[in-house]
């Protein structure tokens, strides 16, 4: 371990599939602490890894302050439902942050406070949004872009009906993706449609035919760039969206509480509990991440294709690799290259600087995550 790096202290909040991968990736170069309520997960991640664990409820402000008190950087890998609250608290505690919680609230309302405290909080720092934004930011700085399209999904290698899907995140976060209205840009205007809409079939060399449908994945790009046509779509095996839409139409995702046998319960909480077992990735289960980015200008079309699979050697899921290692690359950029722009920073802002872009892509390449780039002249 590099002695200078070892003096840097990082706290990872959340020890799920992605949070644990982040902690493991960083702990051999930095002094890493990981915090979670689930002691079993903490104990597992500590095996064979030189890191410190804390079992704690970091929604308690006093507990959070204790956990991150001496941290040089905090990584928030918490569920989206609490992500905004945690980020707000971390800024109030004067901590620089890299965040992958993908919460629904507008992050930029926290920007003035972060600037006032001279803090950098990088948000949406996963694979998409995240890596996709960094790539777009690089090209946006170099050329006038007319169109940006991104298709992304994480899927099991051996799908099982009826869902043909397993979730690397909590089911409630996935359901949020399916129910939140999807925004995209067409001819310079922001258009909002239901998620799961505009289904199309796309064939990928490694994954075969997948369906793509609208989700609200553009996020910060809606306010940070001016591109007349932009869209993000989620990829699943064909038929998945129709099944999910049937669940939605039947009320299974409703947040309105109902009385059942004298107990108040919301359908979405009940559904999430049931789907947790259905969608849980088993230990060692093979899955993959696939992403296609298409960037068009007047003079050229640039396409990036990423395909990544479960790493049997490290027993790390592909979604944890592609999401987590993008996050750790940015964390290293902040600690090793002194990347510091006060405020709430979207990943595309990082990509605008060519040295940052190269740092991130080179780090991912060392992890065998290598988006293949193809260029063609004209459209």
C-alpha positions as CSV (number, residue, x, y, z in Angstrom):
1,X,0.0,0.0,0.0
2,X,1.3,3.4,-0.9
3,X,2.0,5.2,2.4
4,X,0.5,8.5,1.2
5,X,-2.7,6.9,0.1
6,X,-2.9,4.9,3.3
7,X,-3.2,8.1,5.2
8,X,-6.4,9.0,3.3
9,X,-9.5,7.8,5.1
10,X,-12.6,6.8,3.1
11,X,-16.0,5.8,4.6
12,X,-18.4,3.7,2.5
13,X,-22.0,4.0,3.6
14,X,-23.8,0.8,2.6
15,X,-22.6,-2.7,2.2
16,X,-24.8,-4.2,-0.5
17,X,-23.5,-5.8,-3.7
18,X,-22.1,-2.5,-5.0
19,X,-21.0,-0.9,-1.7
20,X,-19.0,-4.0,-0.7
21,X,-17.3,-4.0,-4.1
22,X,-16.4,-0.3,-3.7
23,X,-14.9,-0.9,-0.2
24,X,-12.9,-4.0,-1.3
25,X,-11.5,-2.1,-4.4
26,X,-10.3,0.8,-2.2
27,X,-9.2,-0.9,1.0
28,X,-5.8,-2.0,-0.2
29,X,-4.8,1.6,-1.1
30,X,-6.6,3.6,1.5
31,X,-7.8,3.4,5.1
32,X,-11.4,2.2,4.5
33,X,-14.3,1.9,6.9
34,X,-17.7,0.5,5.7
35,X,-20.9,1.0,7.6
36,X,-24.2,-0.8,7.4
37,X,-27.0,-2.1,9.6
38,X,-26.6,-5.6,8.4
39,X,-23.8,-7.2,10.4
40,X,-23.8,-10.4,8.3
41,X,-22.9,-8.4,5.2
42,X,-20.3,-6.4,7.1
43,X,-18.7,-9.5,8.5
44,X,-18.6,-11.1,5.0
45,X,-16.9,-8.1,3.4
46,X,-14.3,-7.9,6.2
47,X,-13.1,-11.5,5.5
48,X,-9.7,-11.4,3.7
49,X,-10.0,-7.6,3.3
50,X,-8.1,-5.0,5.4
51,X,-10.9,-2.7,6.3
52,X,-12.9,-1.6,9.3
53,X,-16.6,-2.2,9.8
54,X,-19.2,-0.4,11.8
55,X,-22.7,-1.7,12.3
56,X,-24.8,1.4,12.6
57,X,-27.9,3.3,11.6
58,X,-26.4,6.3,9.8
59,X,-29.8,7.9,9.4
60,X,-29.3,9.0,13.0
61,X,-27.4,12.3,12.7
62,X,-25.3,11.7,15.7
63,X,-24.3,8.3,14.5
64,X,-23.5,9.6,11.0
65,X,-21.3,12.3,12.5
66,X,-19.4,9.7,14.5
67,X,-18.9,7.4,11.6
68,X,-17.6,10.0,9.1
69,X,-15.9,12.3,11.6
70,X,-12.3,11.8,10.4
71,X,-13.1,10.8,6.8
72,X,-11.3,12.6,3.9
73,X,-14.0,11.3,1.5
74,X,-17.4,9.6,2.0
75,X,-19.0,7.3,-0.6
76,X,-22.8,7.0,-0.3
77,X,-24.0,3.6,-1.6
78,X,-27.3,3.7,0.2
79,X,-30.8,3.0,-1.2
80,X,-32.3,5.7,-3.3
81,X,-35.1,6.2,-0.8
82,X,-32.7,7.7,1.7
83,X,-30.0,9.0,-0.6
84,X,-30.9,12.6,-0.6
85,X,-31.2,12.8,3.2
86,X,-27.8,11.2,3.6
87,X,-26.1,13.5,1.0
88,X,-27.7,16.6,2.7
89,X,-26.4,15.5,6.1
90,X,-22.9,14.8,4.7
91,X,-22.7,18.2,3.2
92,X,-23.7,19.7,6.6
93,X,-20.9,17.6,8.2
94,X,-18.4,19.2,5.7
95,X,-17.6,16.0,3.8
96,X,-16.6,15.6,0.2
97,X,-18.8,12.9,-1.3
98,X,-19.1,10.4,-4.2
99,X,-22.8,9.3,-4.4
100,X,-24.3,6.3,-6.3
101,X,-27.7,6.3,-4.5
102,X,-29.6,7.7,-7.6
103,X,-32.3,9.4,-5.5
104,X,-35.4,11.0,-7.0
105,X,-34.9,14.5,-5.6
106,X,-33.2,17.3,-7.4
107,X,-29.6,17.2,-6.2
108,X,-28.8,20.7,-7.4
109,X,-30.8,22.3,-4.6
110,X,-27.8,21.3,-2.3
111,X,-25.2,22.9,-4.6
112,X,-25.1,26.4,-3.0
113,X,-24.5,24.9,0.5
114,X,-21.8,22.6,-0.9
115,X,-20.1,25.6,-2.6
116,X,-20.4,27.7,0.5
117,X,-18.5,25.0,2.4
118,X,-16.0,24.5,-0.5
119,X,-17.1,20.8,-0.9
120,X,-17.3,18.6,-3.9
121,X,-20.1,16.1,-4.1
122,X,-20.1,14.0,-7.3
123,X,-23.5,12.4,-7.8
124,X,-25.0,9.7,-10.1
125,X,-21.6,8.1,-10.2
126,X,-22.4,4.6,-11.5
127,X,-22.4,3.0,-15.0
128,X,-25.4,4.8,-16.4
129,X,-25.9,7.4,-15.3
130,X,-22.2,7.8,-14.5
131,X,-19.7,6.3,-17.0
132,X,-22.1,7.1,-19.8
133,X,-22.2,10.8,-18.7
134,X,-18.4,11.0,-18.4
135,X,-18.1,9.8,-22.0
136,X,-20.7,12.2,-23.2
137,X,-19.1,15.1,-21.3
138,X,-15.8,14.4,-23.1
139,X,-17.4,14.6,-26.5
140,X,-19.7,17.4,-25.7
141,X,-16.7,19.6,-24.9
142,X,-15.0,18.7,-28.2
143,X,-17.9,18.9,-30.7
144,X,-21.4,20.1,-31.2
145,X,-23.7,17.1,-30.6
146,X,-27.1,16.7,-32.3
147,X,-28.1,13.4,-30.7
148,X,-27.3,11.2,-27.7
149,X,-28.8,7.8,-27.1
150,X,-27.9,5.3,-24.4
151,X,-29.2,1.8,-23.8
152,X,-28.2,-0.1,-20.7
153,X,-29.2,-3.1,-18.6
154,X,-28.0,-5.6,-16.1
155,X,-29.3,-9.1,-16.6
156,X,-28.9,-12.8,-15.5
157,X,-27.0,-15.1,-18.0
158,X,-29.6,-17.8,-17.4
159,X,-33.0,-16.0,-17.2
160,X,-35.9,-17.7,-15.4
161,X,-39.6,-17.0,-16.1
162,X,-41.8,-15.2,-15.4
163,X,-39.6,-12.2,-14.9
164,X,-36.4,-13.3,-16.6
165,X,-34.6,-10.8,-14.4
166,X,-32.5,-10.5,-11.2
167,X,-31.8,-7.2,-9.4
168,X,-28.4,-6.1,-8.3
169,X,-30.1,-3.4,-6.3
170,X,-33.0,-3.5,-3.9
171,X,-36.4,-4.2,-5.7
172,X,-37.8,-0.9,-4.4
173,X,-35.2,1.0,-6.3
174,X,-35.9,-1.0,-9.5
175,X,-39.6,-0.4,-9.1
176,X,-38.9,3.3,-8.7
177,X,-37.2,3.1,-12.1
178,X,-40.3,1.5,-13.6
179,X,-42.8,3.9,-12.1
180,X,-41.0,7.3,-12.3
181,X,-42.1,9.3,-15.4
182,X,-39.4,9.1,-18.1
183,X,-38.1,12.4,-19.5
184,X,-36.3,12.7,-22.9
185,X,-35.4,15.5,-25.3
186,X,-36.7,15.7,-28.8
187,X,-36.1,18.7,-31.1
188,X,-34.9,20.7,-28.1
189,X,-38.0,20.1,-26.0
190,X,-38.3,18.0,-22.9
191,X,-41.0,15.3,-23.3
192,X,-42.4,13.2,-20.5
193,X,-43.9,9.8,-21.0
194,X,-44.7,6.8,-18.7
195,X,-41.7,4.6,-17.9
196,X,-41.8,1.2,-19.8
197,X,-43.2,3.0,-22.9
198,X,-41.9,3.0,-26.6
199,X,-40.6,-0.6,-26.4
200,X,-38.2,-1.6,-29.2
201,X,-36.1,-4.7,-29.8
202,X,-32.3,-4.3,-30.2
203,X,-29.9,-7.2,-31.0
204,X,-26.5,-7.3,-29.2
205,X,-23.7,-9.6,-30.3
206,X,-23.1,-11.1,-26.8
207,X,-26.6,-10.8,-25.3
208,X,-28.9,-11.5,-28.3
209,X,-32.3,-9.7,-28.7
210,X,-33.3,-7.4,-25.8
211,X,-36.1,-5.0,-25.4
212,X,-35.5,-1.3,-24.7
213,X,-38.0,1.0,-23.0
214,X,-38.1,4.5,-21.7
215,X,-36.8,5.2,-18.2
216,X,-35.8,8.4,-16.5
217,X,-32.1,8.0,-16.8
218,X,-31.0,11.3,-18.4
219,X,-31.3,13.0,-15.0
220,X,-28.6,15.7,-14.7
221,X,-28.1,15.9,-18.4
222,X,-31.5,17.6,-18.7
223,X,-30.0,20.7,-17.1
224,X,-26.2,20.5,-17.7
225,X,-26.0,20.1,-21.5
226,X,-27.8,21.5,-24.5
227,X,-28.3,18.7,-27.0
228,X,-31.5,18.8,-29.1
229,X,-32.1,15.0,-29.0
230,X,-31.4,12.8,-26.0
231,X,-32.9,9.6,-24.7
232,X,-32.0,6.8,-22.2
233,X,-33.6,3.4,-22.3
234,X,-33.4,0.4,-20.0
235,X,-32.7,-3.1,-21.5
236,X,-34.4,-6.3,-20.4
237,X,-35.2,-9.7,-22.0
238,X,-38.3,-9.4,-24.3
239,X,-41.6,-9.6,-22.5
240,X,-40.4,-8.2,-19.2
241,X,-41.9,-4.7,-19.6
242,X,-45.4,-6.1,-20.4
243,X,-45.4,-8.2,-17.3
244,X,-44.2,-5.3,-15.1
245,X,-46.8,-3.0,-16.7
246,X,-49.5,-5.6,-15.8
247,X,-48.4,-5.5,-12.2
248,X,-48.4,-1.7,-12.2
249,X,-51.9,-1.5,-13.7
250,X,-53.2,-4.0,-11.1
251,X,-52.0,-1.6,-8.3
252,X,-49.1,-3.7,-7.0
253,X,-46.8,-0.6,-7.0
254,X,-49.2,1.8,-5.3
255,X,-47.8,3.7,-2.3
256,X,-51.2,4.3,-0.9
257,X,-51.7,2.3,2.3
258,X,-54.6,-0.1,2.6
259,X,-56.1,-1.9,5.5
260,X,-55.6,-5.7,5.5
261,X,-56.7,-7.8,8.4
262,X,-56.5,-4.8,10.7
263,X,-53.0,-3.9,9.5
264,X,-52.1,-0.9,7.3
265,X,-49.8,-1.8,4.4
266,X,-48.8,-0.2,1.1
267,X,-48.9,-2.5,-2.0
268,X,-45.4,-1.4,-3.1
269,X,-43.9,-2.5,0.3
270,X,-45.6,-5.9,0.0
271,X,-44.6,-6.3,-3.6
272,X,-41.0,-5.4,-2.8
273,X,-40.8,-8.0,-0.1
274,X,-42.1,-10.7,-2.5
275,X,-39.8,-9.6,-5.3
276,X,-36.8,-9.6,-3.1
277,X,-36.7,-13.4,-3.2
278,X,-37.7,-13.6,-6.8
279,X,-35.1,-11.1,-8.0
280,X,-32.2,-11.8,-5.6
281,X,-29.0,-12.8,-7.3
282,X,-27.7,-16.0,-5.8
283,X,-24.1,-16.2,-4.7
284,X,-22.0,-17.0,-7.7
285,X,-24.9,-16.5,-10.2
286,X,-23.7,-15.3,-13.5
287,X,-25.0,-12.1,-14.9
288,X,-23.9,-9.4,-17.3
289,X,-24.1,-5.6,-18.0
290,X,-24.6,-4.3,-21.5
291,X,-24.5,-0.7,-22.6
292,X,-24.7,1.0,-26.0
293,X,-24.0,4.8,-26.4
294,X,-24.6,6.6,-29.7
295,X,-23.4,10.2,-30.1
296,X,-24.1,12.0,-33.4
297,X,-22.8,15.3,-34.7
298,X,-23.0,16.8,-38.2
299,X,-19.6,15.2,-39.1
300,X,-19.5,11.8,-37.4
301,X,-21.3,9.1,-35.4
302,X,-19.4,7.7,-32.3
303,X,-20.6,4.5,-30.7
304,X,-19.5,2.9,-27.5
305,X,-20.4,-0.7,-26.7
306,X,-19.7,-2.2,-23.3
307,X,-20.3,-5.8,-22.3
308,X,-19.1,-7.1,-18.9
309,X,-19.8,-10.3,-17.1
310,X,-19.6,-11.6,-13.5
311,X,-16.0,-12.0,-12.3
312,X,-15.6,-15.6,-11.1
313,X,-12.1,-15.0,-9.7
314,X,-13.2,-12.1,-7.4
315,X,-16.9,-13.3,-7.2
316,X,-18.0,-9.7,-8.1
317,X,-21.2,-9.1,-10.0
318,X,-20.9,-7.2,-13.3
319,X,-23.2,-4.5,-12.1
320,X,-21.1,-4.1,-9.0
321,X,-18.0,-3.9,-11.2
322,X,-19.3,-1.4,-13.7
323,X,-21.1,0.8,-11.2
324,X,-18.7,0.4,-8.3
325,X,-15.4,0.8,-10.2
326,X,-16.6,3.9,-12.0
327,X,-17.3,5.3,-8.5
328,X,-13.9,4.2,-7.2
329,X,-12.2,5.7,-10.2
330,X,-13.8,9.1,-9.4
331,X,-12.9,8.7,-5.7
332,X,-9.2,8.1,-6.7
333,X,-9.4,11.1,-9.1
334,X,-10.5,13.3,-6.1
335,X,-7.9,11.9,-3.7
336,X,-4.9,11.4,-6.1
337,X,-5.4,14.1,-8.7
338,X,-7.0,16.6,-6.3
339,X,-10.1,16.9,-8.5
340,X,-12.1,19.6,-6.7
341,X,-14.9,21.7,-8.1
342,X,-17.1,23.1,-5.3
343,X,-20.8,22.2,-5.5
344,X,-23.0,19.3,-6.7
345,X,-21.0,17.9,-9.6
346,X,-22.6,15.7,-12.3
347,X,-20.3,13.1,-14.0
348,X,-20.5,14.8,-17.4
349,X,-18.6,17.8,-15.8
350,X,-15.8,15.4,-14.9
351,X,-15.6,14.1,-18.5
352,X,-15.2,17.5,-20.0
353,X,-11.6,17.6,-18.9
354,X,-9.6,15.2,-21.2
355,X,-7.1,14.2,-18.4
356,X,-10.0,13.3,-16.1
357,X,-11.7,11.3,-18.9
358,X,-8.4,9.4,-19.6
359,X,-7.9,8.7,-15.9
360,X,-11.3,7.2,-15.5
361,X,-11.2,5.1,-18.7
362,X,-7.6,3.9,-18.0
363,X,-8.6,2.8,-14.5
364,X,-11.6,0.9,-15.8
365,X,-9.5,-0.7,-18.5
366,X,-7.2,-2.1,-15.8
367,X,-10.3,-3.7,-14.3
368,X,-11.1,-5.2,-17.7
369,X,-14.0,-2.8,-18.2
370,X,-13.4,-1.5,-21.6
371,X,-16.1,0.3,-23.7
372,X,-15.3,-0.4,-27.3
373,X,-15.3,2.8,-29.4
374,X,-16.3,3.0,-33.1
375,X,-16.4,6.1,-35.2
376,X,-17.9,6.7,-38.6
377,X,-17.9,9.8,-40.8
378,X,-21.3,11.4,-41.5
379,X,-24.7,10.2,-40.3
